[in-house]
Amino acid sequence: MRDALASALLAAQFLTRLPLPARGYTPARWARAPGYFALAGLGLGLGLAGLFWAMAQVWPQSVAAVLTLGAGLILTGALHEDGLADCLDGLGGGRDRDRALEIMRDSQIGSYGALGLGIVLGTQAVALATTPLVTAIGALVIGHTLGRALMAQALGQGRYLRAKGAGTGMDEPLGRTGWATTGLAVALSALLALLVLGVAGTASAIAGGVVAGAVWRRWTRHRLGGDTGDTLGALHCVALTGSFLGATAWA
């Protein structure tokens, strides 16, 4: 139990900027941390959904949507969005694998990254702002959980390209406990989403996230031959957007 709690804490520390105690690190616990990504995502999704609902009682839903996205960026340190921007710069500007990876190492954002990030965040904001409030709340919960679950699955089943990177030491199969925890988090998010989205809306949100994530990962693995911390962070952003679009399609 102590090891499980320590791995869950390491997952939350990795995915957020919350002031959590930095203790209990071992390589084995770090390797098991991805098994708790989805659980951390569920917590984030619930928190952001509650914040969105509260702000929508005070301001127009469009304002609440933008502020909620901003809160999410602050809570995560824009970890995933930074990866998305780096990926788009590298894949857009690099003609071959080596050049793309070289560009992705550059911390400065380029035109592909800026435009792509603007489109993704803009799409998320519009989706949350123009759909019924309960639909947006359900999309936030399931999208944040599913996006992190797909990250964990990709880490355990892919080829990590960086000798030293954000995911170094985590790129191992999830194992029975990791899969069980991930499945439980996704199931809980789906159950909560069912209460506000219904069966069709929940299925559409899940399908949207899974399909968008699969297309993104297929493209990046085709171009790069494997995964990096940037491609995995971007995977969450793409899957989250897909879940938002899937949920709003049935609103």
Buried (B, 14 or more C-beta within 10 A) or exposed (E): EEEBEBBBBBBBBBBBEEEEEEEBBEEEBBBBBBBBBBBBBBBBBBBBBBBBBEBBEEEEBBEBBBBBBEBBBEBBEBBBBBBBBBBBBBBBBBEEBEEBBEBBEEEEBBEBBEBBBEEBBEBBBBBBBBBBBBBBBBBBBBBBBBBBBBBBBBBBEBEBBBEEBBBEBBBBBBBEBBBEBBEEBBEBBBEBBBEBBBEEBBBBBBBBBBBBBBEBBEBBBEBBEBBBBBBBBBBBBBBBBBBBBBBBBBB
